[in-house]
Amino acid sequence: MQQDLSQAEQLLDGVSGAPVMGLYDDTTDQMWVAFVGLNGSGYHPSELATVAAAAPVSTMDALADRLTTSWMPGMSGGPHGRTAECQQTLIAEAELSTHAATGLATKGAACFWMTPTTFGVVTLYPQQNRSDWGFGYDAQQMNGFMLKVRAAVKQSR
C-alpha cells in the first residue's frame, strides 16, 4: 500500500496529505483489496485526467514478464463527483505455460479519484495461492467496484 501511495505521489506531482489505508482479504475470490486515500487540500483533479490521457506503457519486470498498463479515461466519480480514472495492467508471464489450465495472463486493475481535498485509489491484487491467475477485472468493471469502496470510506466531517 505504501508503494501505491508513493506511485500516486510521483504520478500526480507530489500530491500529499494525511493517509488513510486499508487492506481487505477477499477469501471468496482470493483477492487482496487495497485502499489508499489522502485527505488534504489544494489538489487539482485535472491532473488526474491529464495522467490518464497517457499512451499505454509496456515494461519488463525482473522475471521477464511483460507488463502493459493502459488508462481508461472518463470513468464515473459516482455521487461524490469529481474526477475518476481507471487503469488496467495486463501481465504476460514469461512462464505462462505453468498456468496452462486457464491460458490467461494475470490482469491488474486500479481506480483513482480526486477532489480538491481528497484522493483515493482502490487496487485489486491476486493472492499467491490463487489458482486461475487470470482474474479478469478490467478498468470498466473496476470502476463499479471503486464506486462501492468510495461510498464505504467517504465520511463527512
C-alpha positions in Angstrom: 0.0 0.0 0.0 2.9 2.3 0.7 4.2 1.6 -2.8 0.7 2.5 -4.2 0.8 5.8 -2.3 4.4 6.6 -3.4 3.5 5.9 -7.1 0.4 8.2 -6.8 2.6 11.0 -5.2 5.0 10.7 -8.1 2.3 10.4 -10.8 0.4 13.4 -9.5 3.3 15.7 -8.9 3.7 15.3 -5.2 0.1 15.1 -4.0 0.3 14.6 -0.3 -1.8 14.7 2.9 -2.9 12.6 5.8 -3.0 9.0 4.6 -5.8 6.5 5.2 -5.1 2.9 4.3 -7.0 -0.4 4.4 -6.2 -3.9 3.2 -9.1 -6.3 2.9 -8.9 -10.1 2.4 -11.5 -11.3 -0.1 -11.2 -15.1 0.6 -14.1 -15.9 -1.8 -12.3 -14.5 -4.8 -8.8 -14.9 -3.4 -8.0 -11.3 -3.8 -6.5 -8.5 -1.8 -8.4 -5.3 -2.0 -6.1 -2.3 -1.2 -7.5 1.2 -0.5 -5.1 4.2 -0.1 -6.5 7.6 0.4 -5.3 11.1 1.3 -7.1 14.0 2.9 -5.5 17.4 2.3 -6.1 20.5 0.3 -5.1 22.1 -3.0 -5.4 19.0 -5.1 -6.1 19.6 -8.8 -8.4 17.0 -10.2 -7.5 18.0 -13.8 -4.0 16.5 -13.1 -5.6 13.0 -12.8 -7.3 13.4 -16.2 -4.0 14.6 -17.8 -2.2 11.5 -16.4 -5.0 9.2 -17.7 -4.6 10.6 -21.2 -1.1 9.0 -21.5 -0.5 6.3 -24.0 -0.1 2.6 -22.8 3.2 1.8 -21.3 4.9 -1.6 -21.5 7.8 -2.7 -19.3 9.6 -5.9 -18.5 10.0 -7.0 -14.9 12.8 -9.0 -13.2 11.1 -12.3 -14.1 10.9 -11.4 -17.8 7.1 -10.8 -17.6 5.8 -8.0 -19.8 3.5 -5.5 -18.1 1.3 -3.2 -20.2 -0.6 -0.6 -18.4 -3.3 1.5 -20.1 -5.8 4.0 -18.8 -9.5 4.1 -19.4 -10.3 7.8 -19.0 -13.6 9.4 -18.3 -14.8 6.9 -15.6 -17.6 7.8 -13.2 -16.8 9.5 -10.0 -20.2 8.5 -8.7 -22.4 10.5 -6.4 -19.4 12.1 -4.7 -18.4 13.6 -8.0 -15.2 15.0 -9.4 -12.6 13.1 -11.5 -12.2 9.4 -11.5 -9.9 7.4 -13.8 -9.1 3.7 -14.0 -6.2 1.8 -15.4 -5.6 -1.9 -16.2 -2.4 -3.8 -16.4 -2.0 -6.9 -18.5 0.8 -9.1 -17.2 2.1 -11.6 -19.9 4.1 -14.1 -17.8 7.3 -15.4 -19.3 6.4 -18.8 -17.9 2.7 -18.7 -18.9 2.8 -22.5 -19.6 3.0 -23.0 -15.8 -0.6 -21.8 -15.6 -1.8 -23.6 -18.8 -5.0 -24.7 -17.1 -6.6 -21.3 -17.9 -4.3 -20.0 -20.6 -4.8 -16.4 -19.2 -2.3 -13.8 -18.3 -2.9 -12.0 -15.0 -4.7 -8.7 -15.2 -4.5 -6.0 -12.6 -6.8 -3.0 -12.2 -6.9 0.1 -10.2 -9.2 3.2 -10.0 -8.3 6.6 -8.7 -10.5 9.6 -7.8 -9.6 13.1 -6.8 -11.4 16.2 -5.5 -9.8 19.4 -4.3 -9.5 17.9 -0.8 -9.4 14.1 -1.2 -7.5 11.5 -3.3 -8.1 7.8 -3.3 -7.0 4.6 -5.2 -8.5 1.1 -5.0 -6.4 -1.7 -6.3 -7.0 -5.5 -6.6 -4.2 -8.0 -6.2 -4.5 -11.7 -6.7 -3.4 -13.7 -3.7 -0.4 -16.0 -4.2 -2.5 -19.1 -3.7 -4.9 -18.1 -6.4 -5.3 -21.0 -8.8 -6.6 -19.3 -12.0 -4.1 -16.3 -12.5 -6.4 -14.6 -14.9 -8.7 -12.9 -12.5 -10.2 -10.7 -15.2 -11.1 -7.3 -13.8 -10.8 -4.7 -16.5 -11.0 -0.9 -15.9 -14.7 -0.7 -16.6 -15.5 -3.4 -14.0 -13.1 -1.9 -11.6 -14.8 1.5 -11.8 -18.1 0.0 -10.5 -16.1 -1.7 -7.7 -14.3 1.5 -6.8 -17.6 3.4 -6.5 -18.7 0.9 -3.9 -15.4 1.2 -1.9 -15.5 5.0 -2.3 -19.1 5.2 -0.9 -18.0 3.0 2.1 -14.9 5.0 3.0 -16.3 8.5 2.4 -17.0 10.1 5.7 -18.5 13.6 6.3 -16.5 15.9 8.5 
